[in-house]
Amino acid sequence: MKGKSALGLIRKRDRMTLGIELPLDNDWSPAGEARRVADGRPRGVPNLTAQTDLIHKADDLGFSAIWTRDVPVFDQVNMGDAGSVYDVFALLGFLAGVTRNVALGTAAVVLPIRHPLMTAKAAASVDALSGGRLILGVASGDRPVEYPLLGLDFEARGQAFRDAVAYLRAAWQPGGLPLNGERVPSLDLLPRPAQSSIPLVVAGQAQQEDAWLAADMDGRFVYPESLEKLVGQAGRWADATAGRGAFISAFHLDLLSNADAPATPIRFGARVGRKALVTHLRALAAGGVDHIAINLRQSARPPAEVIEELASDVMPALTRKPAALAA
């Protein structure tokens, strides 16, 4: 895939694309909560028993990406969310082996808590194993407990993030590895990424100025917001990057069986019928949003059913009209 970017898997001129955010269960629904209690799982620890089968289904049915999170420590008191459970790069390696079509995205790897050499090595390995499908979402981290556990300064994470980005960019290119401010030609990073450079997408602000993000990032992944806020953010990002940067957000979906049901807001998304969902997504696409990562944790219906309906009845309706295409 040299010369191509995995962003092309999620950023299409003629349509908005959809992905799936892991963990892939519906534990935050009433039925899911009852199962969690019956299983004896702590609140915040997902049910992963069907996840691999559901990932296969999403990959086969035309979803554009699978997104995973980086949560090294399960903080039951302050966060109550174990994320994707597995180490993010171990999980990405597994996903590279069990998928063929989807982009593999992170939302997001916390750069300052890892040495950038090890991050560069792990990311290049995933990219090579997946045939160039990695989109490396990166962040500075919003869980302060991780920093003291690792003996790191939480307040220094902004500079550490910038330093890590510079290191990654250099390490993925020929010419040797950085050492004491100089590149040493005899030191190399193997494997090389399948892509000419792995795209970096910032999640959140990462303690950076907007101008720096626009210059140094290939895309932006923002928290779910109202239609008006997302369209405003997408427009500002497009202006700042001259249309170069991808714009991505997430949506927590409880898709109702009644296709005509109107939308009722839930945290980070909506309980909604198919027709109103299509209307909302089309408005986002017209406003410059390239890709939405669907989270099904609040779904009352089985995730397999929802994935099938999204593939058969929602994704085909997300084509952009010619007037909405980027120049």
Backbone hydrogen bonds, N-H to C=O, Kabsch-Sander energy under -0.5 kcal/mol:
donor,donor_aa,acceptor,acceptor_aa,energy
4,K,1,M,-2.4
8,G,5,S,-2.0
9,L,6,A,-1.9
10,I,7,L,-1.1
11,R,7,L,-2.3
12,K,10,I,-0.7
12,K,15,R,-0.7
16,M,318,L,-2.1
17,T,290,D,-2.0
19,G,292,I,-2.6
20,I,65,A,-2.2
21,E,294,I,-2.8
22,L,67,W,-3.3
25,D,23,P,-1.1
28,W,297,R,-2.2
29,S,26,N,-1.5
33,E,29,S,-2.7
34,A,30,P,-1.9
35,R,31,A,-2.0
36,R,32,G,-2.3
37,V,33,E,-2.2
38,A,34,A,-2.2
39,D,35,R,-2.5
40,G,36,R,-1.1
40,G,37,V,-0.5
41,R,36,R,-1.9
45,V,42,P,-2.0
48,L,46,P,-0.8
51,Q,48,L,-0.8
54,L,50,A,-2.1
55,I,51,Q,-2.4
56,H,52,T,-2.2
57,K,53,D,-1.9
58,A,54,L,-2.4
59,D,55,I,-2.5
60,D,56,H,-2.4
61,L,57,K,-2.1
62,G,59,D,-0.6
63,F,58,A,-1.9
64,S,18,L,-3.1
65,A,18,L,-0.6
66,I,103,A,-2.4
67,W,20,I,-3.0
68,T,105,G,-2.4
70,D,108,A,-0.6
71,V,69,R,-0.7
75,D,73,V,-1.0
76,Q,74,F,-1.0
79,M,75,D,-1.7
80,G,75,D,-3.1
82,A,44,G,-2.5
85,V,82,A,-1.8
86,Y,84,S,-2.5
91,L,87,D,-2.6
92,L,88,V,-2.0
93,G,89,F,-2.1
94,F,90,A,-1.9
95,L,91,L,-2.8
96,A,92,L,-2.4
97,G,93,G,-1.1
97,G,94,F,-0.6
98,V,94,F,-1.3
99,T,95,L,-1.2
103,A,64,S,-2.9
104,L,133,R,-3.2
105,G,66,I,-2.9
105,G,103,A,-0.6
106,T,135,I,-1.5
107,A,68,T,-3.0
109,V,137,G,-2.9
111,L,109,V,-1.1
111,L,139,A,-1.9
113,I,110,V,-0.9
114,R,111,L,-1.8
118,M,115,H,-0.6
119,T,115,H,-1.9
120,A,116,P,-2.8
121,K,117,L,-2.3
122,A,118,M,-2.5
123,A,119,T,-2.8
124,A,120,A,-2.3
125,S,121,K,-2.1
126,V,122,A,-2.2
127,D,123,A,-2.6
128,A,124,A,-2.5
129,L,125,S,-2.7
130,S,126,V,-2.0
131,G,127,D,-0.5
131,G,128,A,-0.9
132,G,127,D,-3.2
135,I,104,L,-2.8
136,L,134,L,-0.5
136,L,199,P,-2.1
137,G,135,I,-1.2
138,V,201,V,-2.9
139,A,109,V,-2.2
146,E,143,R,-1.9
147,Y,144,P,-0.7
149,L,145,V,-1.5
150,L,146,E,-1.2
150,L,147,Y,-0.7
151,G,148,P,-1.0
152,L,147,Y,-3.0
154,F,152,L,-0.7
156,A,153,D,-1.0
157,R,154,F,-1.4
160,A,156,A,-2.0
161,F,157,R,-2.2
162,R,158,G,-1.8
163,D,159,Q,-2.6
164,A,160,A,-2.2
165,V,161,F,-2.2
166,A,162,R,-2.1
167,Y,163,D,-2.2
168,L,164,A,-2.8
169,R,165,V,-2.3
170,A,166,A,-1.9
171,A,167,Y,-3.0
172,W,168,L,-1.8
173,Q,170,A,-1.5
177,L,184,V,-1.2
177,L,187,L,-0.6
179,L,182,E,-3.6
182,E,179,L,-1.7
184,V,177,L,-2.7
187,L,184,V,-2.0
188,D,186,S,-0.5
190,L,188,D,-0.6
196,S,4,K,-0.6
201,V,136,L,-1.9
201,V,199,P,-0.5
202,V,219,G,-2.2
203,A,138,V,-2.7
204,G,202,V,-0.5
204,G,221,F,-1.7
208,Q,205,Q,-1.8
213,L,209,E,-2.1
214,A,210,D,-2.5
215,A,211,A,-1.7
216,D,212,W,-2.4
217,M,213,L,-2.2
218,D,200,L,-3.0
219,G,200,L,-0.9
220,R,246,A,-2.4
221,F,202,V,-3.2
222,V,220,R,-0.5
222,V,248,I,-2.6
230,L,226,S,-2.6
231,V,227,L,-2.5
232,G,228,E,-2.0
233,Q,229,K,-2.7
234,A,230,L,-2.9
235,G,231,V,-2.3
236,R,232,G,-2.1
237,W,233,Q,-2.4
238,A,234,A,-2.5
239,D,235,G,-2.2
240,A,236,R,-2.5
241,T,237,W,-2.0
242,A,238,A,-0.5
242,A,239,D,-0.7
243,G,238,A,-2.3
244,R,241,T,-1.8
246,A,218,D,-2.0
248,I,220,R,-2.9
249,S,291,H,-1.9
250,A,222,V,-0.6
251,F,293,A,-2.2
252,H,268,F,-2.2
253,L,251,F,-0.7
253,L,295,N,-2.7
254,D,270,A,-2.1
256,L,254,D,-0.6
256,L,272,V,-2.6
259,A,257,S,-0.9
261,A,258,N,-1.8
264,T,271,R,-2.4
266,I,269,G,-1.8
269,G,266,I,-2.3
270,A,252,H,-1.7
271,R,264,T,-3.1
272,V,254,D,-1.8
272,V,270,A,-0.6
273,G,261,A,-1.8
275,K,259,A,-2.2
276,A,259,A,-0.5
277,L,273,G,-1.9
278,V,274,R,-2.4
279,T,275,K,-2.0
280,H,276,A,-2.2
281,L,277,L,-2.8
282,R,278,V,-2.6
283,A,279,T,-1.8
284,L,280,H,-2.0
285,A,281,L,-2.6
286,A,282,R,-2.6
287,G,283,A,-1.3
288,G,285,A,-1.6
289,V,284,L,-2.4
290,D,247,F,-2.1
291,H,247,F,-1.3
292,I,17,T,-1.9
293,A,249,S,-2.6
294,I,19,G,-2.9
294,I,292,I,-0.7
295,N,251,F,-2.8
296,L,294,I,-0.5
299,S,296,L,-1.7
305,E,302,P,-0.7
306,V,302,P,-1.7
307,I,303,P,-2.8
308,E,304,A,-2.0
309,E,305,E,-2.2
310,L,306,V,-2.8
311,A,307,I,-2.1
312,S,308,E,-2.3
313,D,309,E,-2.7
314,V,309,E,-0.8
314,V,310,L,-1.1
315,M,310,L,-3.0
317,A,314,V,-1.3
318,L,315,M,-1.7
320,R,14,D,-3.3
324,A,321,K,-2.0
325,L,322,P,-1.3
